[in-house]
Amino acid sequence: MQLNVYNVKGEITGKMNVSDDIFAVPANEVVVHQALVRQLANRRLGTADTQTRSDVNRSSRKLYAQKHTGRARKGSADSPVLVGGGVTFGPHPRSYRQDMPKKMRRMAIKCCLSDKAGNGLIKIVDKFDLDKPSTKYVENMLISLGIGTTALITTTDKDGALIISSRNLPGVRTISARLINTADLLSYKTLIMTKEAVKIIESLWEGKTKSTEKPVAK
């Protein structure tokens, strides 16, 4: 499979052969959904806690006489039906973690990447020429690439200036190519990658690099 390579001005400078095992995988919505639910569940801390009537520190004295008041009988003040009383069936600390086979997690990421590649939502940039942080530089690049919605920019360990330049732009997130995940791929519409980031992804999920570049005939 071939994808276009752009410069920061939005001009096509070449084409890149990418692995079909990663960028041309048939869609599997069930696996992708399961991977997303698992990832979101694993983010939860599970620290919410409430007090039951045995935990509430209130007087155990009977509020009023059992009979001859014309009111319903009532015991202690820690009853759940009273303000300040215990909570019935409230949340308590627990773990929300879910497990998922490694092959299925890998398949979910490949399906997301293949979906974006098939719909033209992957923009491969040859390189970022950033000597110092510049938000205007990233903003102009997004405009040149025709990106008017959300964007996920995958970076390498050498793109520190790009990360700083992008963090003030709404709807734009930068993430290391080694940390790419299902939730981010589904949350952002367009995926921007450098050629080095593509090679990192292929070496990570495939075990070897197959990407090659060839110039566009003019």
matplotlib code that plots the C-alpha trace (Angstrom):
import matplotlib.pyplot as plt

x = [0.0, 1.2, 0.5, 1.4, 4.2, 3.7, 5.9, 4.7, 3.4, 0.9, 2.8, 3.2, 6.9, 6.8, 5.1, 5.8, 5.2, 3.6, 2.9, -0.5, -0.4, -0.8, -2.5, -4.7, -6.4, -10.1, -12.3, -13.3, -15.7, -16.2, -12.5, -12.1, -15.1, -13.8, -10.3, -11.8, -14.0, -11.0, -8.8, -11.4, -12.2, -8.5, -8.2, -10.8, -9.4, -12.3, -11.8, -15.4, -16.7, -19.8, -20.8, -23.3, -25.5, -22.9, -20.2, -22.2, -21.2, -24.6, -26.4, -28.1, -30.7, -34.3, -35.6, -39.0, -41.5, -42.6, -46.3, -48.9, -47.2, -49.3, -46.0, -44.3, -42.1, -38.4, -35.2, -31.8, -30.7, -28.3, -31.2, -30.8, -34.2, -32.9, -30.7, -27.2, -27.9, -26.1, -26.2, -27.9, -26.2, -23.6, -20.2, -17.2, -13.6, -13.1, -11.0, -12.5, -9.5, -10.2, -8.0, -7.7, -5.5, -2.4, -3.3, -6.7, -5.2, -2.8, -5.6, -7.7, -4.8, -4.2, -7.9, -7.9, -4.8, -6.2, -9.5, -7.8, -5.5, -8.5, -10.4, -7.4, -7.1, -3.4, -1.0, 2.7, 5.0, 8.6, 10.0, 9.4, 11.9, 11.5, 14.5, 12.4, 8.7, 6.3, 2.5, 2.1, 4.2, 2.0, -1.2, 0.0, 1.0, -2.5, -4.1, -1.8, -2.6, -6.3, -7.0, -9.9, -11.0, -9.1, -5.7, -3.4, 0.3, 2.6, 6.2, 9.6, 11.8, 13.5, 10.4, 10.3, 9.8, 6.8, 5.2, 5.5, 4.2, 1.1, -0.2, -2.0, -4.0, -7.5, -8.3, -4.7, -2.8, 0.8, 1.8, 4.9, 4.7, 5.5, 2.5, -0.2, -3.4, -7.0, -8.7, -6.6, -7.0, -10.8, -10.9, -9.0, -10.1, -6.8, -3.5, -0.3, 3.0, 6.5, 8.3, 10.3, 7.1, 5.7, 8.9, 8.6, 5.0, 5.9, 8.9, 6.8, 3.8, 5.5, 9.0, 10.7, 10.6, 9.2, 8.7, 10.4, 10.0, 10.1, 9.9, 6.9, 7.5, 7.2]
y = [0.0, 3.5, 6.7, 10.2, 12.1, 15.8, 18.7, 21.3, 23.4, 20.7, 19.8, 16.1, 15.3, 11.6, 8.3, 5.8, 2.0, 1.0, -2.5, -4.0, -6.0, -2.8, -0.2, -2.5, -4.8, -5.6, -3.8, -5.6, -3.3, -5.9, -6.0, -2.3, -1.7, -4.2, -2.6, 0.9, -0.2, -1.9, 1.1, 3.5, 1.1, 0.8, 4.6, 4.6, 4.9, 3.2, 5.3, 6.4, 5.5, 6.1, 5.5, 2.8, 3.2, 1.3, 3.8, 7.0, 8.6, 9.6, 9.0, 5.6, 7.1, 6.5, 9.7, 9.7, 7.3, 4.3, 4.9, 7.6, 10.3, 9.9, 9.6, 6.6, 4.6, 5.5, 4.2, 5.8, 8.9, 6.9, 5.5, 5.9, 7.7, 10.6, 13.5, 12.8, 9.0, 6.2, 5.5, 2.4, 0.5, 3.3, 2.9, 1.5, 1.2, -1.4, -2.2, -1.7, -3.2, -5.5, -8.0, -8.6, -10.9, -9.2, -10.3, -8.6, -5.4, -5.4, -6.1, -3.2, -0.7, -2.1, -1.8, 1.9, 2.6, 0.8, 2.7, 6.0, 5.0, 3.8, 7.0, 9.3, 10.5, 9.8, 12.6, 11.6, 14.6, 14.2, 16.2, 19.0, 21.8, 23.3, 24.8, 26.3, 26.1, 27.9, 27.4, 29.4, 26.9, 24.0, 26.0, 26.9, 23.3, 22.1, 24.7, 23.7, 20.0, 20.9, 19.8, 21.7, 19.3, 17.3, 15.9, 13.4, 14.1, 11.1, 12.2, 10.7, 11.2, 14.1, 16.2, 18.1, 21.5, 20.1, 18.9, 22.3, 24.0, 21.9, 21.9, 25.2, 24.3, 23.1, 19.7, 18.8, 16.2, 14.9, 11.4, 9.3, 6.8, 4.1, 5.0, 5.0, 3.5, 2.7, 5.5, 8.3, 6.9, 7.0, 10.4, 12.3, 12.4, 13.0, 11.2, 13.1, 11.1, 11.6, 9.0, 8.1, 7.6, 5.2, 3.2, 3.0, 1.9, -0.8, -2.0, -2.1, -4.0, -6.0, -6.6, -5.2, -2.2, -2.5, 1.1, 2.5, 5.9, 6.8, 10.3, 11.6, 11.9, 15.5]
z = [0.0, -0.9, 0.9, -0.1, 1.7, 2.2, 3.4, 5.9, 3.1, 2.0, -1.2, -2.2, -2.2, -2.7, -1.9, 0.8, 0.8, 4.0, 5.3, 4.3, 7.6, 9.5, 7.2, 5.1, 7.7, 7.3, 9.8, 13.0, 15.0, 17.8, 18.6, 18.4, 20.7, 23.2, 23.2, 23.7, 26.6, 28.2, 27.9, 29.3, 32.1, 33.1, 33.4, 36.2, 39.7, 41.5, 44.6, 45.0, 48.5, 50.5, 54.2, 55.0, 58.1, 60.1, 59.2, 59.9, 63.2, 64.6, 67.9, 68.3, 70.5, 69.5, 67.9, 69.6, 71.1, 69.2, 69.7, 70.4, 68.3, 65.1, 63.1, 61.5, 63.9, 63.5, 65.0, 65.0, 63.1, 60.8, 58.8, 55.0, 54.7, 56.9, 55.8, 57.0, 57.3, 55.6, 51.9, 50.6, 47.8, 47.3, 45.6, 47.4, 46.3, 43.6, 40.6, 37.1, 35.3, 32.3, 30.6, 26.9, 24.8, 23.3, 19.8, 20.1, 21.4, 18.4, 16.0, 17.3, 16.7, 13.2, 12.4, 13.4, 11.4, 8.4, 8.6, 8.6, 5.7, 3.7, 4.2, 3.5, 7.1, 7.4, 6.5, 6.3, 6.7, 5.6, 8.5, 10.9, 10.7, 14.2, 15.9, 18.6, 19.7, 17.4, 17.7, 14.5, 12.6, 13.6, 12.9, 9.4, 8.8, 9.7, 7.4, 4.5, 5.0, 4.9, 8.4, 9.9, 12.6, 15.3, 14.7, 16.4, 15.7, 16.3, 17.2, 17.8, 20.8, 18.9, 18.4, 21.7, 20.1, 18.2, 21.4, 23.0, 19.9, 19.7, 23.2, 23.0, 19.9, 20.6, 19.2, 18.6, 20.6, 20.3, 21.3, 20.9, 18.1, 20.6, 22.7, 20.0, 21.3, 20.3, 22.3, 20.8, 17.3, 17.7, 19.4, 16.7, 13.1, 11.2, 12.0, 11.2, 11.1, 10.1, 8.0, 11.1, 13.1, 10.4, 10.6, 14.4, 14.3, 11.7, 13.7, 16.8, 15.5, 12.8, 14.1, 11.1, 8.8, 5.3, 4.5, 1.4, -0.3, -3.9, -5.5, -7.4, -11.1, -12.2]

ax = plt.figure().add_subplot(projection="3d")
ax.plot(x, y, z, "-o")
ax.set_aspect("equal")
plt.show()
